[in-house]
């Protein structure tokens, strides 16, 4: 089969080559004939002048003696030359007075002179072509006549025919030799070429230990340029898609049906989208405070499938079926929630230990030292394997589409790949990725990286995080990294590393159902016991040291110091859902936060109006949305963050196109929301001044900034985030199928 295919490929070159050589031969043969003719005529001209020079003196003497017999004998002896057909002598009156027996009757002295003025001294007679040359015979400087020389040119016809045959034979031999060489080279190099093509289809480089040097040298210079061009074309195509596609739940459903043949998605995360808990003797359900849930849950509602997560609610076991599944959302079930159980010891080691005392501070530059314990690592491996087993059970085919979420499951992609080699695994890392030196602190860095490289696609929020990851892999693993295509080849598995800025649902689920912003603000102020002209700021975070809440409070304090006229007219509301309070660092942070709040309120509270209102409890999304709509300023001051969706949630809530966003430069959102007031949260005065600028900003400027940011969030919503990853996954699957097909057919 391989030989037949190489022969077919060779014929594609041989046939055009033969045609080209044939056309070339047709052009060359007439040219050779003309050259042969000119060379022969030139040779006859030279011979004619030589014969005339030889006969000059004898003819002069015989003409003086007027010995006719001797003149005829002289001319007859000269015609003994095999090519000289005849000789004649014309007097000054152009009368032929002497001639040899074979002198053609068709030739006269006048016709001979007329022909002699032509460039080619040729005429055609019945017996064939002849060369006719007329040369003057002089005596004492006076011309006494002309010698007419007639040469037989039939030999020239034979020479031309021979030359033509030789040229045609030469081209035939040349065509056969080149064709044989082409077939031979194609047969030898076909396998190497196909290896190179398959490697490029997979996005790999072409240099392999067993690759042929000739093929490497032929393809290698092209690969870098080709990949750069393809990546540029892909970026242009993405921009074109983004300008024409309206990303919505329906768009995602159509994409899955068309590009992924209707595959249902399996999502894996530690945090579950809905928690069942017992409160006041009744089972209640609520959504956790999580940016991951905020982003992924609308995607699951659009695409259906199964979400696998840790069942952490105290009533979670009571609400699942025999297979640990429950349909959610409760009010309108659209997908399955599969819960995974773990003991208190397992949760302590896997979640609180390795994930949040180790990886979380390792990836966030927040000046908290990571802690790594072998016992925590063992639990992390065990729980990752438990989730991998659940994915295998939930998959309804051998090539499912799996979305692995965040740092809790760095080992999971490799485990799924081992069990389901054909699966399409999209891993999204929701937190920053550190530089190689920082990541090198982790004792199990190689194992984590190898696990992540089980992914088909590995996504980060920003290109900067992608760059850090590529450099980390380059530092600690033996892999092949193609920077032009942003791919990593490790142990035969190719992983594409790409940035996918995460976003939120658009349009918001409550759009068109809420009361006007002014009404919402009046209700919030009334609930807080504040006057109607009061100014509010808001911050919404988990109670975490990476969110910059302490720095935010310090900025509020400094703003009130610099602008005392706002004391008693402004309060900052901080919604801080408790998080990981079993960890010492989080308990210490919480204590510092309460102490700072108390100190600031003691300084700046007036008439019972607190400068900072700390709400350290869980709030449902609809409650948080009311505070967004009531606050003049929203502060997002993370010290290091992946994206931070609070910024985008605030923008989505402001359908009145008012309000100001103060945004940390260390968030992924700062790379998109340029109209926000970008600050360095470590710079207290700068952040304080941005807060004051937001509180006093004219409405027209608020509108211009907010309108632009709302357009950004609308166009780059969470459906686009998921759609871009799924489209890339579909493209990778098609490329793998094509590579496999080429492998079979070759």
PADRENDREN-897823 format. One line per 2 residues: their letters; for each residue x, y, z of C-alpha. Coordinates in nm, 3 decimals. Each point is the difference from the previous one (the first is absolute). Example, Ala and Ser with C-alpha at 12.3 -4.5 7.8 and 13.67 -1.06 7.14 Angstrom:
BEGIN
AS	1.230 -0.450 0.780 | 0.137 0.344 -0.066
END
This chain:
BEGIN
XX	0.000 0.000 0.000 | 0.281 0.238 0.093
XX	0.188 -0.085 -0.323 | -0.312 0.057 -0.210
XX	-0.062 0.336 0.167 | 0.361 0.108 -0.055
XX	-0.032 -0.108 -0.366 | -0.318 0.205 -0.037
XX	0.174 0.298 0.157 | 0.296 -0.049 -0.236
XX	-0.225 -0.007 -0.306 | -0.136 0.339 0.101
XX	0.350 0.133 -0.054 | 0.102 -0.227 -0.292
XX	-0.294 0.074 -0.232 | 0.043 0.382 0.011
XX	0.374 -0.052 -0.038 | -0.047 -0.212 -0.315
XX	-0.242 0.254 -0.146 | 0.245 0.284 0.074
XX	0.290 -0.189 -0.159 | -0.213 -0.074 -0.310
XX	-0.089 0.365 -0.042 | 0.362 0.094 0.048
XX	0.106 -0.249 -0.267 | -0.252 0.146 -0.245
XX	0.154 0.343 0.057 | 0.362 -0.116 -0.014
XX	-0.010 -0.212 -0.321 | -0.085 0.291 -0.240
XX	0.266 0.208 0.168 | 0.259 -0.273 -0.055
XX	-0.106 -0.026 -0.368 | 0.056 0.373 -0.049
XX	0.338 -0.011 0.167 | 0.105 -0.300 -0.212
XX	-0.107 0.181 -0.318 | 0.193 0.316 0.088
XX	0.313 -0.195 0.087 | -0.021 -0.194 -0.332
XX	-0.051 0.316 -0.209 | 0.290 0.168 0.171
XX	0.215 -0.305 -0.071 | -0.098 0.009 -0.371
XX	0.075 0.372 -0.024 | 0.348 -0.057 0.136
XX	0.059 -0.298 -0.232 | -0.122 0.205 -0.299
XX	0.242 0.283 0.071 | 0.283 -0.249 0.045
XX	-0.072 -0.175 -0.336 | -0.029 0.335 -0.177
XX	0.335 0.110 0.143 | 0.159 -0.326 -0.117
XX	-0.134 0.032 -0.358 | 0.069 0.376 -0.033
XX	0.349 -0.017 -0.153 | -0.050 -0.302 -0.234
XX	-0.321 0.152 -0.134 | 0.172 0.335 -0.071
XX	0.270 -0.171 -0.209 | -0.241 -0.221 -0.189
XX	-0.233 0.292 -0.067 | 0.292 0.189 -0.157
XX	0.083 -0.297 -0.222 | -0.370 -0.056 -0.068
XX	0.062 -0.373 0.026 | -0.359 -0.122 0.043
XX	0.087 -0.366 0.032 | 0.243 0.058 0.286
XX	-0.247 0.229 0.179 | -0.267 -0.271 -0.012
XX	0.248 -0.258 0.123 | 0.107 0.232 0.288
XX	-0.359 0.050 0.111 | -0.079 -0.372 -0.037
XX	0.300 -0.099 0.216 | -0.119 0.243 0.273
XX	-0.338 -0.176 0.019 | 0.168 -0.318 0.116
XX	-0.088 0.128 0.355 | -0.295 -0.212 0.114
XX	-0.200 0.303 0.116 | 0.079 0.230 -0.294
XX	-0.270 -0.090 -0.255 | 0.087 0.238 -0.288
XX	0.198 0.305 -0.110 | -0.081 0.269 -0.252
XX	0.165 0.315 -0.131 | -0.197 0.316 -0.084
XX	0.154 0.284 -0.200 | -0.056 0.367 0.075
XX	-0.319 -0.003 -0.210 | -0.143 -0.271 0.233
XX	0.023 -0.268 -0.266 | 0.087 -0.352 0.105
XX	0.296 -0.087 -0.230 | 0.146 -0.299 0.189
XX	-0.172 -0.269 0.200 | 0.053 -0.350 0.126
XX	-0.235 -0.278 -0.115 | -0.209 -0.007 0.321
XX	-0.057 0.374 0.012 | -0.380 0.041 0.055
XX	-0.185 0.139 -0.296 | -0.232 0.192 0.237
XX	0.288 0.227 0.106 | 0.096 0.303 -0.208
XX	0.263 0.262 0.067 | -0.258 0.263 0.090
XX	-0.191 -0.230 0.238 | 0.331 -0.106 0.156
XX	0.097 0.364 0.065 | -0.344 0.080 0.142
XX	0.014 -0.298 0.237 | 0.352 0.094 0.106
XX	-0.136 0.320 0.159 | -0.212 -0.205 0.247
XX	0.126 -0.094 0.345 | -0.049 -0.372 -0.065
XX	0.137 -0.093 -0.342 | -0.245 -0.287 -0.045
XX	-0.237 -0.098 -0.276 | -0.214 -0.309 -0.039
XX	0.022 -0.199 -0.322 | -0.190 -0.314 -0.103
XX	0.298 -0.213 0.099 | 0.015 0.167 0.343
XX	0.138 0.305 0.179 | 0.327 0.156 -0.121
XX	0.229 0.274 0.123 | 0.071 0.263 -0.265
XX	0.300 0.230 0.034 | 0.122 0.264 -0.252
XX	0.359 0.131 0.037 | 0.178 0.251 -0.225
XX	0.304 -0.097 -0.215 | 0.238 0.293 -0.061
XX	0.294 0.067 -0.231 | 0.234 0.290 0.066
XX	-0.254 0.150 0.241 | -0.285 -0.021 -0.248
XX	-0.287 -0.248 0.034 | -0.013 -0.222 -0.305
XX	-0.291 -0.217 0.119 | -0.149 -0.199 0.283
XX	0.043 -0.357 0.113 | -0.329 -0.169 0.090
XX	0.036 -0.284 0.252 | -0.289 -0.243 0.058
XX	0.033 -0.219 0.311 | -0.223 -0.300 0.069
XX	-0.184 0.057 0.337 | -0.177 -0.336 0.027
XX	0.250 -0.097 0.268 | -0.138 0.290 0.209
XX	-0.349 -0.155 -0.013 | 0.142 -0.329 0.121
XX	0.198 0.176 0.275 | -0.311 0.192 0.118
XX	-0.203 -0.319 0.015 | 0.273 -0.173 0.200
XX	0.031 0.297 0.237 | -0.377 0.013 0.049
XX	-0.008 -0.370 0.084 | 0.288 0.038 0.246
XX	-0.171 0.292 0.178 | -0.330 -0.188 0.031
XX	0.184 -0.307 0.126 | 0.186 0.216 0.253
XX	-0.322 0.140 0.141 | -0.157 -0.346 0.019
XX	0.298 -0.136 0.191 | 0.006 0.309 0.224
XX	-0.372 -0.037 0.079 | 0.039 -0.369 0.083
XX	0.301 0.061 0.226 | -0.165 0.291 0.187
XX	-0.324 -0.199 0.038 | 0.186 -0.298 0.143
XX	0.186 0.225 0.244 | -0.326 0.168 0.103
XX	-0.175 -0.333 0.060 | 0.300 -0.132 0.192
XX	0.032 0.308 0.225 | -0.377 0.016 0.059
XX	-0.006 -0.367 0.093 | 0.285 0.043 0.247
XX	-0.125 0.323 0.157 | -0.380 -0.062 0.007
XX	-0.002 -0.141 0.352 | 0.219 0.280 0.135
XX	-0.217 0.265 -0.166 | -0.315 -0.155 0.144
XX	0.157 -0.006 0.347 | 0.075 0.371 -0.039
XX	-0.353 0.078 -0.120 | -0.161 -0.199 0.281
XX	0.224 0.176 0.253 | -0.099 0.343 -0.136
XX	-0.368 -0.098 0.006 | 0.043 -0.088 0.366
XX	0.173 0.336 0.051 | 0.336 -0.164 0.080
XX	0.341 0.070 -0.136 | 0.135 -0.242 -0.259
XX	0.330 -0.100 0.155 | -0.023 -0.346 0.148
XX	0.273 -0.246 0.100 | -0.085 -0.224 -0.297
XX	-0.072 0.274 -0.252 | 0.198 0.004 -0.323
XX	0.255 0.284 -0.012 | -0.096 0.083 -0.359
XX	-0.363 0.049 0.093 | 0.093 0.206 0.304
XX	0.211 0.233 -0.209 | -0.278 0.035 -0.257
XX	-0.286 0.071 0.239 | 0.159 0.163 0.302
XX	0.054 0.350 -0.148 | -0.366 0.012 -0.098
XX	-0.157 -0.115 0.324 | 0.061 0.310 0.211
XX	-0.125 0.237 -0.268 | -0.298 -0.225 -0.075
XX	-0.105 -0.020 0.364 | 0.038 0.374 0.046
XX	-0.214 0.059 -0.308 | -0.264 -0.247 0.115
XX	-0.009 0.157 0.347 | -0.038 0.346 -0.157
XX	-0.279 -0.125 -0.227 | -0.167 -0.166 0.299
XX	0.014 0.323 0.200 | -0.152 0.190 -0.293
XX	-0.270 -0.266 -0.032 | -0.079 0.029 0.369
XX	-0.038 0.375 -0.028 | -0.226 -0.047 -0.302
XX	-0.208 -0.255 0.192 | -0.028 0.229 0.299
XX	-0.133 0.280 -0.216 | -0.266 -0.217 -0.164
XX	-0.107 -0.250 0.270 | -0.241 0.101 0.272
XX	0.104 -0.227 0.284 | -0.298 -0.137 0.190
XX	-0.125 -0.331 0.149 | -0.154 -0.085 -0.335
XX	0.332 0.067 -0.177 | 0.176 -0.244 0.233
XX	-0.262 -0.269 -0.056 | 0.031 0.033 -0.378
XX	0.379 -0.007 0.027 | -0.006 -0.325 0.198
XX	-0.240 -0.156 -0.248 | 0.195 0.109 -0.309
XX	0.364 -0.011 0.109 | -0.006 -0.268 0.269
XX	-0.285 -0.214 -0.134 | -0.228 0.080 0.290
XX	0.241 -0.111 0.271 | -0.113 0.060 0.357
XX	0.259 0.174 0.212 | 0.142 -0.133 0.325
XX	0.114 0.278 0.235 | 0.225 -0.079 0.295
XX	0.052 0.247 0.285 | 0.048 -0.011 0.372
XX	-0.272 0.257 0.065 | -0.354 -0.116 -0.075
XX	-0.241 0.243 -0.166 | -0.281 -0.068 0.249
XX	0.036 -0.089 0.369 | -0.275 -0.166 0.202
XX	0.010 0.074 0.371 | -0.233 -0.030 0.296
XX	-0.109 0.327 0.156 | -0.276 0.035 0.259
XX	-0.086 -0.367 -0.050 | -0.053 0.039 -0.377
XX	0.214 -0.081 -0.300 | 0.097 0.314 -0.183
XX	0.203 0.047 -0.318 | 0.233 0.286 -0.086
XX	0.282 0.084 -0.242 | 0.347 0.046 0.151
XX	0.203 0.320 -0.031 | 0.230 -0.111 -0.280
XX	0.120 0.161 -0.318 | 0.037 -0.347 -0.150
XX	-0.365 -0.081 0.065 | -0.107 0.340 -0.131
XX	0.177 -0.071 -0.330 | -0.053 -0.372 -0.058
XX	-0.360 -0.048 0.119 | -0.158 0.196 -0.290
XX	0.206 -0.210 -0.241 | -0.132 -0.324 0.150
XX	-0.355 0.128 -0.016 | 0.052 0.068 -0.369
XX	0.180 -0.323 -0.088 | -0.146 -0.257 0.239
XX	0.218 -0.291 0.110 | 0.140 -0.087 0.343
XX	0.178 0.211 0.261 | 0.219 -0.204 0.237
XX	0.083 0.179 0.327 | 0.065 -0.052 0.368
XX	-0.319 -0.032 0.199 | 0.072 0.233 0.292
XX	-0.349 0.089 0.124 | -0.132 -0.167 0.315
XX	-0.315 -0.101 -0.189 | 0.167 -0.094 -0.330
XX	-0.020 -0.377 0.066 | -0.372 0.025 0.070
XX	-0.079 0.154 -0.339 | 0.186 -0.234 -0.240
XX	-0.120 -0.323 -0.159 | 0.159 -0.344 0.025
XX	0.273 0.110 -0.241 | 0.083 0.317 0.198
XX	-0.166 0.220 -0.262 | -0.250 0.284 0.026
XX	-0.153 0.211 -0.276 | 0.063 0.375 0.028
XX	-0.092 0.285 0.008 | -0.275 -0.092 0.246
XX	-0.261 0.228 -0.158 | 0.071 -0.106 -0.360
XX	0.222 -0.313 -0.026 | 0.230 0.009 -0.302
XX	0.306 -0.212 0.085 | 0.124 -0.266 0.241
XX	0.207 0.079 0.310 | 0.208 -0.303 0.098
XX	0.135 0.032 0.352 | 0.325 -0.150 0.125
XX	0.036 -0.072 0.369 | 0.312 0.025 0.210
XX	0.080 -0.046 0.365 | 0.101 0.282 0.230
XX	0.359 -0.123 -0.012 | -0.001 -0.012 -0.381
XX	-0.147 0.349 -0.027 | 0.255 0.131 0.247
XX	0.294 -0.139 -0.197 | -0.124 0.048 -0.358
XX	-0.193 0.327 0.025 | 0.118 0.196 0.303
XX	0.350 -0.144 -0.005 | 0.156 -0.049 -0.341
XX	-0.240 0.211 -0.206 | -0.044 0.302 0.228
XX	0.307 0.001 0.224 | 0.224 -0.108 -0.285
XX	-0.113 0.084 -0.353 | -0.215 0.306 0.079
XX	0.276 0.214 0.163 | 0.256 -0.146 -0.243
XX	-0.193 0.140 -0.300 | -0.102 0.330 0.164
XX	0.270 0.253 0.072 | -0.157 0.101 0.328
XX	0.295 -0.042 0.236 | -0.132 -0.312 0.174
XX	0.239 -0.292 0.008 | -0.132 -0.325 -0.151
XX	0.005 -0.310 0.216 | 0.053 -0.346 -0.151
XX	-0.043 -0.327 0.192 | 0.037 -0.354 -0.134
XX	-0.325 -0.107 0.169 | -0.186 0.283 -0.176
XX	0.151 -0.103 -0.334 | -0.112 -0.359 0.046
XX	-0.357 0.113 0.066 | 0.016 0.231 -0.303
XX	0.101 -0.293 -0.223 | -0.270 -0.223 0.150
XX	-0.281 0.253 -0.053 | 0.112 0.082 -0.354
XX	-0.018 -0.372 -0.079 | -0.348 -0.020 0.153
XX	-0.122 0.278 -0.226 | 0.167 -0.167 -0.301
XX	-0.186 -0.323 0.073 | -0.325 0.197 0.018
XX	0.070 0.157 -0.341 | 0.048 -0.345 -0.153
XX	-0.332 -0.117 0.146 | -0.189 0.309 -0.114
XX	0.140 -0.006 -0.354 | -0.241 -0.149 -0.253
XX	0.275 -0.054 -0.263 | 0.374 -0.060 -0.022
XX	0.063 0.356 -0.122 | -0.192 0.235 0.233
XX	0.054 0.375 0.029 | 0.117 0.073 0.355
XX	0.044 0.348 0.150 | 0.236 -0.019 0.299
XX	-0.014 0.306 0.222 | 0.280 0.152 0.202
XX	0.294 -0.083 0.220 | -0.177 -0.269 0.204
XX	0.044 -0.242 -0.290 | 0.347 0.044 -0.146
XX	0.045 -0.379 -0.015 | -0.345 -0.077 -0.137
XX	0.063 0.059 -0.377 | 0.281 -0.257 -0.002
XX	-0.213 -0.252 0.188 | -0.294 0.043 -0.239
XX	0.234 -0.025 -0.299 | 0.131 -0.332 0.129
XX	-0.351 -0.143 0.038 | -0.156 0.165 -0.309
XX	0.278 0.064 -0.255 | -0.239 0.142 -0.262
XX	-0.165 0.251 0.232 | 0.013 0.375 -0.062
XX	0.112 0.161 0.326 | -0.023 0.375 0.045
XX	0.166 0.118 0.321 | -0.054 0.357 0.114
XX	0.223 0.145 0.271 | -0.204 0.272 0.171
XX	0.284 0.144 0.209 | 0.331 0.155 -0.113
XX	0.294 -0.215 -0.103 | 0.326 0.104 0.169
XX	0.344 0.038 -0.153 | 0.223 -0.311 -0.021
XX	0.207 0.095 0.304 | -0.308 0.031 0.223
XX	-0.155 -0.323 -0.127 | 0.326 -0.179 0.063
XX	-0.076 0.021 0.374 | -0.252 -0.284 -0.037
XX	0.161 -0.337 0.077 | -0.232 -0.178 -0.249
XX	0.034 0.251 -0.282 | 0.080 -0.260 -0.270
XX	-0.299 -0.217 0.093 | -0.235 0.299 -0.011
XX	0.129 0.116 -0.337 | -0.022 -0.348 -0.153
XX	-0.356 -0.032 0.128 | -0.103 0.331 -0.154
XX	0.161 -0.096 -0.332 | -0.254 -0.279 -0.030
XX	-0.231 0.279 -0.118 | -0.091 0.053 -0.362
XX	-0.037 0.371 0.068 | 0.134 0.184 0.302
XX	-0.153 0.342 0.054 | 0.106 0.301 0.206
XX	-0.149 0.347 0.039 | 0.283 0.198 -0.157
XX	0.288 -0.052 -0.248 | 0.237 0.086 0.284
XX	-0.114 -0.303 0.200 | 0.039 -0.217 -0.315
XX	0.354 0.127 -0.041 | 0.082 -0.081 0.363
XX	-0.135 -0.354 -0.043 | 0.200 -0.065 -0.318
XX	0.316 0.124 0.170 | -0.072 -0.217 0.305
XX	-0.041 -0.312 -0.211 | 0.315 0.087 -0.191
XX	0.188 0.032 0.328 | -0.109 -0.324 0.170
XX	-0.105 -0.252 -0.267 | 0.154 -0.159 -0.308
XX	-0.255 0.105 -0.262 | -0.017 0.161 -0.340
XX	-0.152 0.348 0.012 | -0.115 0.169 -0.320
XX	-0.032 0.369 0.091 | -0.139 0.091 -0.343
XX	-0.304 -0.223 0.051 | 0.007 0.016 0.383
XX	0.004 -0.379 0.031 | 0.185 -0.247 0.220
XX	0.076 -0.358 -0.103 | 0.060 -0.230 0.294
XX	0.018 -0.381 -0.025 | -0.191 -0.002 -0.326
XX	-0.280 0.223 0.132 | -0.047 0.346 -0.147
XX	-0.140 0.281 0.217 | -0.103 0.340 -0.134
XX	0.055 0.281 0.251 | -0.224 0.299 -0.066
XX	-0.150 0.301 0.176 | -0.379 0.012 0.041
XX	-0.109 0.302 0.207 | -0.293 -0.119 0.208
XX	-0.314 0.207 0.036 | -0.359 -0.006 0.125
XX	-0.344 -0.077 -0.137 | -0.145 0.256 -0.239
XX	-0.270 0.107 -0.003 | -0.026 -0.032 0.380
XX	-0.280 -0.238 0.109 | -0.183 0.281 0.179
XX	0.011 0.247 -0.290 | -0.326 0.189 -0.033
XX	-0.140 -0.139 0.325 | 0.156 0.231 0.262
XX	-0.132 0.334 0.123 | 0.186 0.314 -0.113
XX	0.341 0.071 0.149 | -0.124 0.304 0.193
XX	-0.270 -0.210 0.167 | 0.252 -0.272 0.091
XX	0.237 0.260 0.144 | -0.278 0.155 0.209
XX	-0.093 -0.343 0.137 | 0.361 -0.084 0.095
XX	0.050 0.338 0.170 | -0.323 -0.046 0.193
XX	0.107 -0.350 0.112 | 0.329 0.145 0.124
XX	-0.167 0.299 0.168 | 0.180 0.251 -0.222
XX	-0.132 0.323 -0.160 | -0.101 0.006 -0.368
XX	0.299 0.210 -0.115 | 0.252 -0.231 0.161
XX	0.298 -0.133 -0.202 | 0.082 -0.371 -0.008
XX	0.295 -0.208 -0.111 | -0.004 -0.379 -0.022
XX	0.242 -0.290 -0.007 | -0.100 -0.365 -0.046
XX	0.252 -0.275 0.072 | 0.067 -0.320 0.181
XX	0.182 0.073 0.322 | 0.341 -0.071 -0.149
XX	0.340 0.165 0.044 | 0.052 0.017 -0.379
XX	-0.301 0.230 -0.055 | 0.163 0.313 0.141
XX	-0.279 0.073 0.251 | 0.240 0.135 0.262
XX	0.157 0.228 -0.262 | -0.351 0.111 -0.101
XX	-0.090 0.094 0.357 | 0.326 0.193 0.033
XX	-0.087 0.191 -0.319 | -0.347 0.087 0.141
XX	0.165 0.125 0.318 | 0.251 0.210 -0.193
XX	-0.272 0.145 -0.226 | -0.197 0.115 0.305
XX	0.317 0.153 0.146 | 0.066 0.194 -0.321
XX	-0.366 0.096 -0.055 | -0.159 0.049 0.343
XX	-0.310 0.155 -0.161 | -0.108 -0.354 -0.091
XX	0.010 -0.124 0.359 | -0.359 -0.079 0.099
XX	-0.105 0.016 -0.370 | 0.167 -0.316 -0.128
XX	0.016 -0.364 0.104 | 0.178 -0.294 -0.155
XX	-0.190 -0.332 0.004 | 0.220 -0.308 -0.005
XX	-0.175 -0.331 -0.069 | 0.247 -0.271 0.101
XX	-0.120 -0.359 -0.006 | 0.192 -0.209 0.255
XX	0.251 -0.231 -0.166 | 0.245 -0.270 0.118
XX	-0.025 0.122 0.358 | 0.145 -0.329 0.127
XX	0.341 0.111 -0.132 | 0.221 0.206 0.229
XX	0.090 0.259 -0.265 | -0.369 0.066 -0.069
XX	-0.088 0.027 0.368 | 0.287 0.245 0.051
XX	-0.112 0.200 -0.302 | -0.359 0.012 0.125
XX	0.116 0.126 0.341 | 0.209 0.275 -0.164
XX	-0.294 0.101 -0.217 | -0.237 0.037 0.294
XX	0.260 0.196 0.195 | 0.059 0.239 -0.291
XX	-0.374 0.049 -0.053 | -0.045 0.080 0.367
XX	0.284 0.252 0.003 | -0.121 0.185 -0.312
XX	-0.358 0.014 0.125 | 0.116 0.138 0.335
XX	0.171 0.283 -0.186 | -0.257 0.089 -0.266
XX	-0.346 -0.111 0.111 | -0.247 0.290 0.040
XX	-0.350 -0.011 0.145 | -0.001 -0.379 -0.004
XX	0.103 -0.010 -0.364 | 0.295 -0.235 -0.041
XX	0.278 0.078 -0.246 | 0.033 -0.374 -0.073
XX	-0.289 -0.244 0.009 | 0.141 -0.354 0.008
XX	-0.247 -0.274 -0.093 | 0.194 -0.321 0.067
XX	-0.265 -0.248 -0.111 | -0.119 -0.173 -0.314
XX	-0.223 0.202 -0.234 | -0.198 -0.146 -0.288
XX	0.070 0.146 -0.346 | -0.324 0.200 -0.008
XX	0.089 0.164 0.332 | 0.349 0.087 -0.118
XX	-0.147 0.146 -0.317 | -0.208 0.247 0.204
XX	0.315 0.137 0.164 | 0.170 0.031 -0.340
XX	-0.288 0.213 -0.126 | -0.007 0.220 0.310
XX	0.374 0.081 0.023 | 0.162 0.294 -0.178
XX	0.337 -0.180 0.003 | 0.104 -0.365 -0.007
XX	0.354 -0.078 0.118 | 0.189 -0.307 -0.123
XX	0.348 0.016 0.151 | 0.137 -0.354 -0.032
XX	0.370 -0.034 0.070 | 0.024 -0.275 -0.263
XX	-0.293 -0.155 -0.185 | -0.084 -0.207 -0.302
XX	-0.289 0.207 -0.135 | -0.231 0.114 0.284
XX	-0.358 -0.011 -0.122 | -0.127 0.242 0.263
XX	0.114 0.281 -0.229 | -0.209 -0.136 -0.286
XX	-0.299 -0.075 0.223 | -0.006 0.361 0.116
XX	0.007 0.120 -0.362 | -0.283 -0.235 -0.096
XX	-0.210 0.122 0.294 | 0.023 0.364 -0.106
XX	-0.263 0.012 -0.273 | -0.038 0.371 0.084
XX	0.354 0.050 -0.142 | 0.113 0.167 0.321
XX	0.252 -0.093 0.265 | 0.379 -0.019 0.008
XX	0.226 -0.304 0.017 | 0.331 0.029 0.191
XX	0.206 -0.295 -0.121 | 0.333 -0.149 0.104
XX	0.264 -0.019 -0.269 | 0.081 -0.353 0.123
XX	-0.329 -0.150 -0.122 | -0.060 -0.160 -0.336
XX	-0.299 0.233 -0.041 | 0.237 0.298 -0.015
XX	0.115 -0.129 -0.341 | -0.354 0.045 -0.136
XX	-0.174 0.277 0.196 | 0.217 0.298 -0.088
XX	-0.269 0.254 0.091 | 0.016 -0.102 0.367
XX	0.216 0.202 0.239 | 0.306 -0.227 0.004
XX	0.200 0.008 0.324 | 0.289 -0.165 0.178
XX	-0.167 -0.123 0.323 | 0.334 0.012 0.182
XX	0.004 0.377 -0.059 | -0.242 0.126 0.267
XX	-0.016 0.364 -0.114 | -0.054 -0.094 -0.365
XX	-0.286 -0.234 0.090 | -0.149 0.258 0.238
XX	0.008 0.267 -0.269 | -0.166 -0.237 -0.253
XX	-0.278 -0.064 0.250 | -0.054 0.374 0.046
XX	0.010 0.053 -0.377 | -0.269 -0.265 -0.041
XX	-0.225 0.156 0.264 | 0.025 0.344 -0.161
XX	0.011 -0.097 -0.370 | -0.253 0.187 -0.221
XX	-0.287 -0.210 -0.129 | 0.089 0.051 -0.368
XX	0.348 -0.145 0.060 | -0.144 -0.290 0.199
XX	-0.233 -0.073 -0.291 | 0.276 0.004 -0.262
XX	0.222 -0.231 0.202 | -0.278 -0.239 0.103
XX	-0.150 -0.020 -0.349 | 0.334 -0.107 -0.146
XX	0.062 -0.261 0.272 | -0.351 -0.143 -0.035
XX	0.056 -0.046 -0.373 | 0.322 -0.189 0.078
XX	-0.171 -0.232 0.251 | -0.295 -0.051 -0.236
XX	0.214 -0.098 -0.299 | 0.250 -0.208 0.198
XX	-0.241 -0.188 0.225 | 0.031 -0.342 0.160
XX	-0.157 -0.173 -0.302 | 0.277 0.135 -0.217
XX	0.256 -0.122 0.256 | -0.141 -0.352 -0.010
XX	-0.066 0.014 -0.374 | 0.359 0.093 -0.082
XX	0.131 -0.295 0.200 | -0.252 -0.242 -0.151
XX	0.076 0.122 -0.354 | 0.371 -0.051 0.061
XX	-0.076 -0.345 0.141 | -0.204 -0.087 -0.309
XX	0.284 0.117 -0.224 | 0.250 -0.214 0.192
XX	-0.228 -0.305 -0.028 | -0.033 0.050 -0.377
XX	0.375 0.040 -0.033 | 0.063 -0.322 0.196
XX	-0.249 -0.189 -0.217 | 0.171 0.130 -0.315
XX	0.343 -0.098 0.133 | -0.129 -0.348 0.088
XX	-0.155 -0.036 -0.346 | 0.323 0.101 -0.172
XX	0.182 -0.251 0.219 | -0.234 -0.280 -0.106
XX	0.008 0.084 -0.370 | 0.374 0.044 -0.017
END
